[in-house]
């Protein structure tokens, strides 16, 4: 998944994820976000990210 928006301009994000979410977390961390991952099922959940 590639985010089309410049994420540096967004203060908070809520992203639904499936099996492959590590790249999203890495990208968010590099752009200065504190990331929390919530698992709702074995391979599904949400990423909550807030600008540091």
PDBQT receptor file of N, H, CA, C and O in Angstrom, charges set to zero:
ATOM      1  N   UNK A   1       0.826  -1.180   0.000  1.00  0.00    +0.000 N 
ATOM      2  CA  UNK A   1       0.000   0.000   0.000  1.00  0.00    +0.000 C 
ATOM      3  C   UNK A   1       0.869   1.241   0.000  1.00  0.00    +0.000 C 
ATOM      4  O   UNK A   1       1.822   1.329   0.774  1.00  0.00    +0.000 OA
ATOM      5  N   UNK A   2       0.561   2.179  -0.837  1.00  0.00    +0.000 N 
ATOM      6  H   UNK A   2      -0.213   2.107  -1.466  1.00  0.00    +0.000 HD
ATOM      7  CA  UNK A   2       1.280   3.444  -0.895  1.00  0.00    +0.000 C 
ATOM      8  C   UNK A   2       0.286   4.560  -0.638  1.00  0.00    +0.000 C 
ATOM      9  O   UNK A   2      -0.752   4.641  -1.295  1.00  0.00    +0.000 OA
ATOM     10  N   UNK A   3       0.603   5.415   0.313  1.00  0.00    +0.000 N 
ATOM     11  H   UNK A   3       1.446   5.349   0.847  1.00  0.00    +0.000 HD
ATOM     12  CA  UNK A   3      -0.269   6.543   0.601  1.00  0.00    +0.000 C 
ATOM     13  C   UNK A   3      -0.051   7.623  -0.441  1.00  0.00    +0.000 C 
ATOM     14  O   UNK A   3       1.091   7.997  -0.710  1.00  0.00    +0.000 OA
ATOM     15  N   UNK A   4      -1.121   8.130  -1.031  1.00  0.00    +0.000 N 
ATOM     16  H   UNK A   4      -2.049   7.827  -0.812  1.00  0.00    +0.000 HD
ATOM     17  CA  UNK A   4      -1.019   9.143  -2.069  1.00  0.00    +0.000 C 
ATOM     18  C   UNK A   4      -0.893  10.555  -1.539  1.00  0.00    +0.000 C 
ATOM     19  O   UNK A   4      -0.461  11.446  -2.269  1.00  0.00    +0.000 OA
ATOM     20  N   UNK A   5      -1.256  10.782  -0.293  1.00  0.00    +0.000 N 
ATOM     21  H   UNK A   5      -1.607  10.058   0.301  1.00  0.00    +0.000 HD
ATOM     22  CA  UNK A   5      -1.179  12.114   0.293  1.00  0.00    +0.000 C 
ATOM     23  C   UNK A   5       0.179  12.333   0.935  1.00  0.00    +0.000 C 
ATOM     24  O   UNK A   5       0.802  11.379   1.402  1.00  0.00    +0.000 OA
ATOM     25  N   UNK A   6       0.646  13.572   0.966  1.00  0.00    +0.000 N 
ATOM     26  H   UNK A   6       0.140  14.346   0.586  1.00  0.00    +0.000 HD
ATOM     27  CA  UNK A   6       1.876  13.844   1.711  1.00  0.00    +0.000 C 
ATOM     28  C   UNK A   6       1.580  13.734   3.205  1.00  0.00    +0.000 C 
ATOM     29  O   UNK A   6       1.007  14.655   3.787  1.00  0.00    +0.000 OA
ATOM     30  N   UNK A   7       1.958  12.632   3.825  1.00  0.00    +0.000 N 
ATOM     31  H   UNK A   7       2.423  11.884   3.352  1.00  0.00    +0.000 HD
ATOM     32  CA  UNK A   7       1.530  12.359   5.193  1.00  0.00    +0.000 C 
ATOM     33  C   UNK A   7       2.153  13.309   6.207  1.00  0.00    +0.000 C 
ATOM     34  O   UNK A   7       1.705  13.346   7.353  1.00  0.00    +0.000 OA
ATOM     35  N   UNK A   8       3.153  14.067   5.831  1.00  0.00    +0.000 N 
ATOM     36  H   UNK A   8       3.517  14.037   4.900  1.00  0.00    +0.000 HD
ATOM     37  CA  UNK A   8       3.745  15.031   6.754  1.00  0.00    +0.000 C 
ATOM     38  C   UNK A   8       2.751  16.119   7.147  1.00  0.00    +0.000 C 
ATOM     39  O   UNK A   8       2.927  16.764   8.181  1.00  0.00    +0.000 OA
ATOM     40  N   UNK A   9       1.712  16.335   6.347  1.00  0.00    +0.000 N 
ATOM     41  H   UNK A   9       1.569  15.811   5.508  1.00  0.00    +0.000 HD
ATOM     42  CA  UNK A   9       0.747  17.398   6.601  1.00  0.00    +0.000 C 
ATOM     43  C   UNK A   9      -0.442  16.937   7.435  1.00  0.00    +0.000 C 
ATOM     44  O   UNK A   9      -1.294  17.759   7.772  1.00  0.00    +0.000 OA
ATOM     45  N   UNK A  10      -0.532  15.669   7.776  1.00  0.00    +0.000 N 
ATOM     46  H   UNK A  10       0.160  15.001   7.502  1.00  0.00    +0.000 HD
ATOM     47  CA  UNK A  10      -1.676  15.119   8.494  1.00  0.00    +0.000 C 
ATOM     48  C   UNK A  10      -1.252  14.828   9.935  1.00  0.00    +0.000 C 
ATOM     49  O   UNK A  10      -0.256  14.139  10.159  1.00  0.00    +0.000 OA
ATOM     50  N   UNK A  11      -2.007  15.354  10.923  1.00  0.00    +0.000 N 
ATOM     51  H   UNK A  11      -2.816  15.913  10.741  1.00  0.00    +0.000 HD
ATOM     52  CA  UNK A  11      -1.594  15.194  12.320  1.00  0.00    +0.000 C 
ATOM     53  C   UNK A  11      -1.986  13.843  12.919  1.00  0.00    +0.000 C 
ATOM     54  O   UNK A  11      -1.285  13.333  13.793  1.00  0.00    +0.000 OA
ATOM     55  N   UNK A  12      -3.110  13.248  12.458  1.00  0.00    +0.000 N 
ATOM     56  H   UNK A  12      -3.680  13.662  11.748  1.00  0.00    +0.000 HD
ATOM     57  CA  UNK A  12      -3.547  11.951  12.973  1.00  0.00    +0.000 C 
ATOM     58  C   UNK A  12      -4.077  11.091  11.835  1.00  0.00    +0.000 C 
ATOM     59  O   UNK A  12      -4.716  11.590  10.908  1.00  0.00    +0.000 OA
ATOM     60  N   UNK A  13      -3.803   9.786  11.915  1.00  0.00    +0.000 N 
ATOM     61  H   UNK A  13      -3.283   9.381  12.668  1.00  0.00    +0.000 HD
ATOM     62  CA  UNK A  13      -4.261   8.842  10.896  1.00  0.00    +0.000 C 
ATOM     63  C   UNK A  13      -4.868   7.616  11.561  1.00  0.00    +0.000 C 
ATOM     64  O   UNK A  13      -4.417   7.188  12.623  1.00  0.00    +0.000 OA
ATOM     65  N   UNK A  14      -5.891   7.058  10.932  1.00  0.00    +0.000 N 
ATOM     66  H   UNK A  14      -6.258   7.406  10.069  1.00  0.00    +0.000 HD
ATOM     67  CA  UNK A  14      -6.445   5.762  11.318  1.00  0.00    +0.000 C 
ATOM     68  C   UNK A  14      -6.513   4.942  10.039  1.00  0.00    +0.000 C 
ATOM     69  O   UNK A  14      -7.245   5.290   9.112  1.00  0.00    +0.000 OA
ATOM     70  N   UNK A  15      -5.751   3.854   9.989  1.00  0.00    +0.000 N 
ATOM     71  H   UNK A  15      -5.157   3.572  10.742  1.00  0.00    +0.000 HD
ATOM     72  CA  UNK A  15      -5.615   3.058   8.770  1.00  0.00    +0.000 C 
ATOM     73  C   UNK A  15      -6.017   1.623   9.074  1.00  0.00    +0.000 C 
ATOM     74  O   UNK A  15      -5.527   1.030  10.036  1.00  0.00    +0.000 OA
ATOM     75  N   UNK A  16      -6.904   1.062   8.260  1.00  0.00    +0.000 N 
ATOM     76  H   UNK A  16      -7.302   1.544   7.479  1.00  0.00    +0.000 HD
ATOM     77  CA  UNK A  16      -7.242  -0.357   8.376  1.00  0.00    +0.000 C 
ATOM     78  C   UNK A  16      -6.175  -1.150   7.636  1.00  0.00    +0.000 C 
ATOM     79  O   UNK A  16      -5.793  -0.784   6.525  1.00  0.00    +0.000 OA
ATOM     80  N   UNK A  17      -5.688  -2.232   8.238  1.00  0.00    +0.000 N 
ATOM     81  H   UNK A  17      -5.998  -2.529   9.141  1.00  0.00    +0.000 HD
ATOM     82  CA  UNK A  17      -4.652  -3.030   7.597  1.00  0.00    +0.000 C 
ATOM     83  C   UNK A  17      -5.071  -4.484   7.510  1.00  0.00    +0.000 C 
ATOM     84  O   UNK A  17      -5.988  -4.946   8.189  1.00  0.00    +0.000 OA
ATOM     85  N   UNK A  18      -4.339  -5.201   6.620  1.00  0.00    +0.000 N 
ATOM     86  H   UNK A  18      -3.594  -4.826   6.068  1.00  0.00    +0.000 HD
ATOM     87  CA  UNK A  18      -4.517  -6.648   6.523  1.00  0.00    +0.000 C 
ATOM     88  C   UNK A  18      -3.161  -7.295   6.802  1.00  0.00    +0.000 C 
ATOM     89  O   UNK A  18      -2.429  -6.812   7.665  1.00  0.00    +0.000 OA
ATOM     90  N   UNK A  19      -2.809  -8.354   6.111  1.00  0.00    +0.000 N 
ATOM     91  H   UNK A  19      -3.404  -8.746   5.410  1.00  0.00    +0.000 HD
ATOM     92  CA  UNK A  19      -1.590  -9.113   6.410  1.00  0.00    +0.000 C 
ATOM     93  C   UNK A  19      -0.298  -8.308   6.371  1.00  0.00    +0.000 C 
ATOM     94  O   UNK A  19       0.576  -8.524   7.211  1.00  0.00    +0.000 OA
ATOM     95  N   UNK A  20      -0.150  -7.389   5.426  1.00  0.00    +0.000 N 
ATOM     96  H   UNK A  20      -0.860  -7.213   4.744  1.00  0.00    +0.000 HD
ATOM     97  CA  UNK A  20       1.125  -6.712   5.204  1.00  0.00    +0.000 C 
ATOM     98  C   UNK A  20       1.040  -5.253   5.647  1.00  0.00    +0.000 C 
ATOM     99  O   UNK A  20       0.596  -4.392   4.888  1.00  0.00    +0.000 OA
ATOM    100  N   UNK A  21       1.466  -4.983   6.874  1.00  0.00    +0.000 N 
ATOM    101  H   UNK A  21       1.826  -5.683   7.491  1.00  0.00    +0.000 HD
ATOM    102  CA  UNK A  21       1.364  -3.620   7.382  1.00  0.00    +0.000 C 
ATOM    103  C   UNK A  21       2.690  -3.065   7.905  1.00  0.00    +0.000 C 
ATOM    104  O   UNK A  21       2.744  -1.901   8.302  1.00  0.00    +0.000 OA
ATOM    105  N   UNK A  22       3.746  -3.855   7.916  1.00  0.00    +0.000 N 
ATOM    106  H   UNK A  22       3.702  -4.800   7.594  1.00  0.00    +0.000 HD
ATOM    107  CA  UNK A  22       5.028  -3.403   8.456  1.00  0.00    +0.000 C 
ATOM    108  C   UNK A  22       5.620  -2.242   7.661  1.00  0.00    +0.000 C 
ATOM    109  O   UNK A  22       6.238  -1.351   8.244  1.00  0.00    +0.000 OA
ATOM    110  N   UNK A  23       5.439  -2.239   6.332  1.00  0.00    +0.000 N 
ATOM    111  H   UNK A  23       4.937  -2.963   5.859  1.00  0.00    +0.000 HD
ATOM    112  CA  UNK A  23       5.951  -1.136   5.514  1.00  0.00    +0.000 C 
ATOM    113  C   UNK A  23       5.260   0.175   5.859  1.00  0.00    +0.000 C 
ATOM    114  O   UNK A  23       5.890   1.233   5.861  1.00  0.00    +0.000 OA
ATOM    115  N   UNK A  24       3.969   0.107   6.150  1.00  0.00    +0.000 N 
ATOM    116  H   UNK A  24       3.457  -0.752   6.148  1.00  0.00    +0.000 HD
ATOM    117  CA  UNK A  24       3.218   1.308   6.521  1.00  0.00    +0.000 C 
ATOM    118  C   UNK A  24       3.750   1.859   7.839  1.00  0.00    +0.000 C 
ATOM    119  O   UNK A  24       3.947   3.067   7.976  1.00  0.00    +0.000 OA
ATOM    120  N   UNK A  25       3.982   0.977   8.805  1.00  0.00    +0.000 N 
ATOM    121  H   UNK A  25       3.822  -0.004   8.693  1.00  0.00    +0.000 HD
ATOM    122  CA  UNK A  25       4.497   1.406  10.105  1.00  0.00    +0.000 C 
ATOM    123  C   UNK A  25       5.874   2.043   9.954  1.00  0.00    +0.000 C 
ATOM    124  O   UNK A  25       6.146   3.078  10.562  1.00  0.00    +0.000 OA
ATOM    125  N   UNK A  26       6.732   1.447   9.162  1.00  0.00    +0.000 N 
ATOM    126  H   UNK A  26       6.512   0.606   8.668  1.00  0.00    +0.000 HD
ATOM    127  CA  UNK A  26       8.068   2.004   8.933  1.00  0.00    +0.000 C 
ATOM    128  C   UNK A  26       7.989   3.394   8.328  1.00  0.00    +0.000 C 
ATOM    129  O   UNK A  26       8.698   4.305   8.756  1.00  0.00    +0.000 OA
ATOM    130  N   UNK A  27       7.133   3.557   7.339  1.00  0.00    +0.000 N 
ATOM    131  H   UNK A  27       6.557   2.817   6.991  1.00  0.00    +0.000 HD
ATOM    132  CA  UNK A  27       6.970   4.852   6.683  1.00  0.00    +0.000 C 
ATOM    133  C   UNK A  27       6.454   5.908   7.656  1.00  0.00    +0.000 C 
ATOM    134  O   UNK A  27       6.940   7.039   7.670  1.00  0.00    +0.000 OA
ATOM    135  N   UNK A  28       5.478   5.537   8.459  1.00  0.00    +0.000 N 
ATOM    136  H   UNK A  28       5.084   4.618   8.448  1.00  0.00    +0.000 HD
ATOM    137  CA  UNK A  28       4.932   6.483   9.433  1.00  0.00    +0.000 C 
ATOM    138  C   UNK A  28       5.982   6.873  10.474  1.00  0.00    +0.000 C 
ATOM    139  O   UNK A  28       6.096   8.048  10.823  1.00  0.00    +0.000 OA
ATOM    140  N   UNK A  29       6.747   5.903  10.969  1.00  0.00    +0.000 N 
ATOM    141  H   UNK A  29       6.654   4.948  10.685  1.00  0.00    +0.000 HD
ATOM    142  CA  UNK A  29       7.802   6.205  11.940  1.00  0.00    +0.000 C 
ATOM    143  C   UNK A  29       8.846   7.143  11.353  1.00  0.00    +0.000 C 
ATOM    144  O   UNK A  29       9.296   8.066  12.033  1.00  0.00    +0.000 OA
ATOM    145  N   UNK A  30       9.236   6.924  10.108  1.00  0.00    +0.000 N 
ATOM    146  H   UNK A  30       8.870   6.174   9.556  1.00  0.00    +0.000 HD
ATOM    147  CA  UNK A  30      10.217   7.785   9.445  1.00  0.00    +0.000 C 
ATOM    148  C   UNK A  30       9.706   9.208   9.297  1.00  0.00    +0.000 C 
ATOM    149  O   UNK A  30      10.495  10.153   9.268  1.00  0.00    +0.000 OA
ATOM    150  N   UNK A  31       8.381   9.368   9.202  1.00  0.00    +0.000 N 
ATOM    151  H   UNK A  31       7.740   8.600   9.226  1.00  0.00    +0.000 HD
ATOM    152  CA  UNK A  31       7.791  10.692   9.030  1.00  0.00    +0.000 C 
ATOM    153  C   UNK A  31       7.360  11.323  10.353  1.00  0.00    +0.000 C 
ATOM    154  O   UNK A  31       6.610  12.300  10.356  1.00  0.00    +0.000 OA
ATOM    155  N   UNK A  32       7.824  10.778  11.470  1.00  0.00    +0.000 N 
ATOM    156  H   UNK A  32       8.433   9.985  11.468  1.00  0.00    +0.000 HD
ATOM    157  CA  UNK A  32       7.611  11.407  12.764  1.00  0.00    +0.000 C 
ATOM    158  C   UNK A  32       6.309  11.092  13.458  1.00  0.00    +0.000 C 
ATOM    159  O   UNK A  32       5.808  11.916  14.223  1.00  0.00    +0.000 OA
ATOM    160  N   UNK A  33       5.740   9.917  13.214  1.00  0.00    +0.000 N 
ATOM    161  H   UNK A  33       6.147   9.248  12.592  1.00  0.00    +0.000 HD
ATOM    162  CA  UNK A  33       4.492   9.527  13.858  1.00  0.00    +0.000 C 
ATOM    163  C   UNK A  33       4.744   8.514  14.964  1.00  0.00    +0.000 C 
ATOM    164  O   UNK A  33       5.618   7.655  14.844  1.00  0.00    +0.000 OA
ATOM    165  N   UNK A  34       3.972   8.621  16.043  1.00  0.00    +0.000 N 
ATOM    166  H   UNK A  34       3.263   9.319  16.140  1.00  0.00    +0.000 HD
ATOM    167  CA  UNK A  34       3.913   7.576  17.064  1.00  0.00    +0.000 C 
ATOM    168  C   UNK A  34       2.816   6.627  16.614  1.00  0.00    +0.000 C 
ATOM    169  O   UNK A  34       1.692   7.057  16.357  1.00  0.00    +0.000 OA
ATOM    170  N   UNK A  35       3.129   5.338  16.516  1.00  0.00    +0.000 N 
ATOM    171  H   UNK A  35       4.042   4.988  16.725  1.00  0.00    +0.000 HD
ATOM    172  CA  UNK A  35       2.216   4.371  15.908  1.00  0.00    +0.000 C 
ATOM    173  C   UNK A  35       1.752   3.343  16.937  1.00  0.00    +0.000 C 
ATOM    174  O   UNK A  35       2.562   2.788  17.679  1.00  0.00    +0.000 OA
ATOM    175  N   UNK A  36       0.448   3.096  16.974  1.00  0.00    +0.000 N 
ATOM    176  H   UNK A  36      -0.210   3.547  16.370  1.00  0.00    +0.000 HD
ATOM    177  CA  UNK A  36      -0.146   2.018  17.766  1.00  0.00    +0.000 C 
ATOM    178  C   UNK A  36      -0.887   1.099  16.814  1.00  0.00    +0.000 C 
ATOM    179  O   UNK A  36      -1.625   1.562  15.945  1.00  0.00    +0.000 OA
ATOM    180  N   UNK A  37      -0.692  -0.211  16.976  1.00  0.00    +0.000 N 
ATOM    181  H   UNK A  37      -0.092  -0.588  17.682  1.00  0.00    +0.000 HD
ATOM    182  CA  UNK A  37      -1.348  -1.197  16.120  1.00  0.00    +0.000 C 
ATOM    183  C   UNK A  37      -2.365  -1.963  16.956  1.00  0.00    +0.000 C 
ATOM    184  O   UNK A  37      -2.032  -2.498  18.013  1.00  0.00    +0.000 OA
ATOM    185  N   UNK A  38      -3.594  -2.014  16.485  1.00  0.00    +0.000 N 
ATOM    186  H   UNK A  38      -3.864  -1.579  15.626  1.00  0.00    +0.000 HD
ATOM    187  CA  UNK A  38      -4.657  -2.764  17.152  1.00  0.00    +0.000 C 
ATOM    188  C   UNK A  38      -5.040  -3.950  16.278  1.00  0.00    +0.000 C 
ATOM    189  O   UNK A  38      -5.304  -3.791  15.086  1.00  0.00    +0.000 OA
ATOM    190  N   UNK A  39      -5.069  -5.144  16.872  1.00  0.00    +0.000 N 
ATOM    191  H   UNK A  39      -4.854  -5.274  17.840  1.00  0.00    +0.000 HD
ATOM    192  CA  UNK A  39      -5.476  -6.352  16.156  1.00  0.00    +0.000 C 
ATOM    193  C   UNK A  39      -6.934  -6.648  16.483  1.00  0.00    +0.000 C 
ATOM    194  O   UNK A  39      -7.286  -6.828  17.649  1.00  0.00    +0.000 OA
ATOM    195  N   UNK A  40      -7.784  -6.700  15.457  1.00  0.00    +0.000 N 
ATOM    196  H   UNK A  40      -7.498  -6.553  14.510  1.00  0.00    +0.000 HD
ATOM    197  CA  UNK A  40      -9.177  -7.067  15.685  1.00  0.00    +0.000 C 
ATOM    198  C   UNK A  40      -9.405  -8.541  15.377  1.00  0.00    +0.000 C 
ATOM    199  O   UNK A  40     -10.256  -9.181  15.995  1.00  0.00    +0.000 OA
ATOM    200  N   UNK A  41      -8.658  -9.073  14.437  1.00  0.00    +0.000 N 
ATOM    201  H   UNK A  41      -7.967  -8.553  13.935  1.00  0.00    +0.000 HD
ATOM    202  CA  UNK A  41      -8.641 -10.495  14.098  1.00  0.00    +0.000 C 
ATOM    203  C   UNK A  41      -7.188 -10.894  13.895  1.00  0.00    +0.000 C 
ATOM    204  O   UNK A  41      -6.297 -10.055  14.029  1.00  0.00    +0.000 OA
ATOM    205  N   UNK A  42      -6.934 -12.148  13.577  1.00  0.00    +0.000 N 
ATOM    206  H   UNK A  42      -7.658 -12.829  13.469  1.00  0.00    +0.000 HD
ATOM    207  CA  UNK A  42      -5.562 -12.620  13.388  1.00  0.00    +0.000 C 
ATOM    208  C   UNK A  42      -4.807 -11.807  12.339  1.00  0.00    +0.000 C 
ATOM    209  O   UNK A  42      -3.639 -11.475  12.541  1.00  0.00    +0.000 OA
ATOM    210  N   UNK A  43      -5.455 -11.484  11.226  1.00  0.00    +0.000 N 
ATOM    211  H   UNK A  43      -6.404 -11.754  11.061  1.00  0.00    +0.000 HD
ATOM    212  CA  UNK A  43      -4.764 -10.791  10.139  1.00  0.00    +0.000 C 
ATOM    213  C   UNK A  43      -5.492  -9.513   9.712  1.00  0.00    +0.000 C 
ATOM    214  O   UNK A  43      -5.461  -9.137   8.540  1.00  0.00    +0.000 OA
ATOM    215  N   UNK A  44      -6.145  -8.851  10.666  1.00  0.00    +0.000 N 
ATOM    216  H   UNK A  44      -6.171  -9.156  11.618  1.00  0.00    +0.000 HD
ATOM    217  CA  UNK A  44      -6.865  -7.620  10.356  1.00  0.00    +0.000 C 
ATOM    218  C   UNK A  44      -6.842  -6.720  11.578  1.00  0.00    +0.000 C 
ATOM    219  O   UNK A  44      -6.893  -7.194  12.713  1.00  0.00    +0.000 OA
ATOM    220  N   UNK A  45      -6.764  -5.429  11.339  1.00  0.00    +0.000 N 
ATOM    221  H   UNK A  45      -6.722  -5.044  10.416  1.00  0.00    +0.000 HD
ATOM    222  CA  UNK A  45      -6.770  -4.497  12.458  1.00  0.00    +0.000 C 
ATOM    223  C   UNK A  45      -6.643  -3.066  11.987  1.00  0.00    +0.000 C 
ATOM    224  O   UNK A  45      -6.906  -2.752  10.826  1.00  0.00    +0.000 OA
ATOM    225  N   UNK A  46      -6.236  -2.201  12.902  1.00  0.00    +0.000 N 
ATOM    226  H   UNK A  46      -6.022  -2.456  13.845  1.00  0.00    +0.000 HD
ATOM    227  CA  UNK A  46      -6.119  -0.781  12.609  1.00  0.00    +0.000 C 
ATOM    228  C   UNK A  46      -4.779  -0.256  13.097  1.00  0.00    +0.000 C 
ATOM    229  O   UNK A  46      -4.231  -0.728  14.093  1.00  0.00    +0.000 OA
ATOM    230  N   UNK A  47      -4.267   0.726  12.377  1.00  0.00    +0.000 N 
ATOM    231  H   UNK A  47      -4.712   1.110  11.568  1.00  0.00    +0.000 HD
ATOM    232  CA  UNK A  47      -3.077   1.456  12.786  1.00  0.00    +0.000 C 
ATOM    233  C   UNK A  47      -3.541   2.857  13.147  1.00  0.00    +0.000 C 
ATOM    234  O   UNK A  47      -4.173   3.537  12.339  1.00  0.00    +0.000 OA
ATOM    235  N   UNK A  48      -3.226   3.287  14.365  1.00  0.00    +0.000 N 
ATOM    236  H   UNK A  48      -2.713   2.735  15.022  1.00  0.00    +0.000 HD
ATOM    237  CA  UNK A  48      -3.507   4.657  14.772  1.00  0.00    +0.000 C 
ATOM    238  C   UNK A  48      -2.167   5.363  14.869  1.00  0.00    +0.000 C 
ATOM    239  O   UNK A  48      -1.278   4.919  15.595  1.00  0.00    +0.000 OA
ATOM    240  N   UNK A  49      -2.018   6.457  14.142  1.00  0.00    +0.000 N 
ATOM    241  H   UNK A  49      -2.740   6.818  13.551  1.00  0.00    +0.000 HD
ATOM    242  CA  UNK A  49      -0.760   7.188  14.139  1.00  0.00    +0.000 C 
ATOM    243  C   UNK A  49      -1.025   8.653  14.451  1.00  0.00    +0.000 C 
ATOM    244  O   UNK A  49      -1.947   9.264  13.911  1.00  0.00    +0.000 OA
ATOM    245  N   UNK A  50      -0.194   9.205  15.335  1.00  0.00    +0.000 N 
ATOM    246  H   UNK A  50       0.555   8.708  15.773  1.00  0.00    +0.000 HD
ATOM    247  CA  UNK A  50      -0.325  10.607  15.710  1.00  0.00    +0.000 C 
ATOM    248  C   UNK A  50       1.037  11.264  15.587  1.00  0.00    +0.000 C 
ATOM    249  O   UNK A  50       2.046  10.703  16.015  1.00  0.00    +0.000 OA
ATOM    250  N   UNK A  51       1.065  12.454  15.001  1.00  0.00    +0.000 N 
ATOM    251  H   UNK A  51       0.246  12.910  14.653  1.00  0.00    +0.000 HD
ATOM    252  CA  UNK A  51       2.309  13.195  14.810  1.00  0.00    +0.000 C 
ATOM    253  C   UNK A  51       2.939  13.493  16.165  1.00  0.00    +0.000 C 
ATOM    254  O   UNK A  51       2.260  13.939  17.089  1.00  0.00    +0.000 OA
ATOM    255  N   UNK A  52       4.239  13.244  16.276  1.00  0.00    +0.000 N 
ATOM    256  H   UNK A  52       4.791  12.881  15.525  1.00  0.00    +0.000 HD
ATOM    257  CA  UNK A  52       4.966  13.483  17.538  1.00  0.00    +0.000 C 
ATOM    258  C   UNK A  52       5.125  14.957  17.780  1.00  0.00    +0.000 C 
ATOM    259  O   UNK A  52       5.708  15.358  18.787  1.00  0.00    +0.000 OA
TER     260      UNK A  52
